[in-house]
Amino acid sequence: MVKEAIAEYMDYATIHGLGRTKNSPFAALKILWVLAVCGSLGIITWQVVILHRKYDSRPVSTTMEMKIVKQMKFPKIVICNTNMLDYHRFPSSHPLESLLNEAANKYKIDTSIYNSNYSLFTYNYTNFDNVTVPTDFDADIMINTAEKFKMQLSNLSEVELKNFSQPYNRFVLSCSFAGKSCSPSAIESNSTFRTYDYGQCFVFDPKEQDGISPSGEVSSSGQRYGLELLLNIDQLQSVPFVTSESGVLICPLYDVGKYLDANAGVFVPTGFQADIAVSKSETERVPGKNIENPMCDVNSFTSVHDCLLECRQENIARRCGCYQQFFLFHNETDKGACLSEEDYKCILKALDEFTNSTPSGCKCNNPCREEFYTPDVTLITWPNEKFLPILRRIITAKLPDENLDRFDRNTIRDNFLLVRIYLKTLSYEVIKVSYAYEIVNLLSDIGGQLGLWAGFSVLSILEIVELVFLLVTKRDNKTVPEEGDGNMNKENEPTEQNLTLSTNN
């Protein structure tokens, strides 16, 4: 019965070659067809294994598309003066001043030169230059002194930092958004963000601006519908041996994290009008197959930049017993701030580990979804001659204690700048990293291989199911003879004696 069912199946099977292995008239052809069918099944098995390995590796592909919207969220804007403190605001007895005096003594610079209200570009350096200076200039004057100053700065309380920093009303002389004055709740003294490299920065939050939706979305792009800031750098307050540049850092951010990523912003020098066109982008990622080292973290919203900085701080705390950026951790730990020369040397050794490679304990992955803004800056000389009368009126109103006689062309361009930040377009780029080979692709490719090498289809599967069903049912229906029936048959069988008698008769 089994042979009959299999033979019947081979006659009607849609899988190519099975019928020929049974019905071919010559033995040689039957052997040829058997080899062909077995070879096809072997190739199919090999191809399926390769396809499964490809699927199991979870390859990814990257696609980009542009989306056009009617409204777009305006970014938060972080504004930092590159001069972190007002030099004349902290007392001469403060540890910050001690660091500056140490550098001044090393390089034989009389600090009284910094107490003048006039530009050092026009200072008479005849007596100043008539001294013998050390020839072993190293990184101290440009790097080490500044880093030690920042370490001391991180130990200041919030009240001290605010008292020593440039006040908002002296830094931001004018602020408007879409032609309207900035709301006090959107930016001003209470809207600050403390950083290690720039001290106290100010943050413009579009959600708090009057006339904007609570979500901070705007319906128009371009300069007319952006943020405009007139800023005063006040170079007379630059910290000697620490601040060597004059300008501001402008960072358009989706949200303000724990650390400030200066690479996400642009530096704008004084004496210019900066038009900063901001473009929005979104990135969507998948974690991939590797569980121990995924391509992104589905549970994290922290950038790789913030994660690495956090890891560095923890690494410094373990090795040195103190925190470099102490103001971020003073409420979370019993360890103090790194302040001494030994602490600084320990910090340098700890940071050297990140120069060559990332320590194994630092596992930082991108979040699986990110939104960010990319600034595109254009600079033009500012102000022109016709704007000078207006600027003097603004200085008189905002800085009433200033002597207007000192604001000549050079002084104005050394201290002031105009910044405009706006959305470039109401469209944004979406970058999607997705799995390139899903289960649908695997099944399609396996089906293609089965059809190519054996003519196999879904109907062929039904035929195999039918064959199995027939084999099972026929086996169940097979009758086994009973013992009584056997004896009855023996009794009815003719014997040799009976046959002899029948013949004689």
Secondary structure, DSSP 8 states (H G I E B T S, - for coil): -HHHHHHHHHHH--STTHHHHHH-SSHHHHHHHHHHHHHHHHHHHHHHHHHHHHHHT--EEEEEEEEE-S-EE--EEEEEESS-S-GGGS-TTSHHHHHHHHHHHHTT--GGGGG-SS-GGG---TTTTSS---S---SIIIIIHHHHHHHHHHTS-HHHHHHHS--HHHHEEEEEETTEE--TTTSSTTSEEEETTTEEEEEE-GGGSTTS-TT-EES--SGGGSEEEEEE--GGG--TTT----EEEEEEESS--SS--GGGSEEEETTEEEEEEEEEEEEE----S-SSS-SSBTT----HHHHHHHHHHHHHHHHHSEETTGGGTTTT-S-EE--SHHHHHHHHHHHHHHHH---TT-----BSEEEEEEEEEEEEE---GGGHHHHHHHHHHH-TTS-GGG--HHHHHHHEEEEEEEES-SEEEEEEEEESS-HHHHHHHHHHHHHHHH---HHHHHHHHHHHHHHHHHHHT-----HHHHHHHHHHS--HHHHHHHHH-
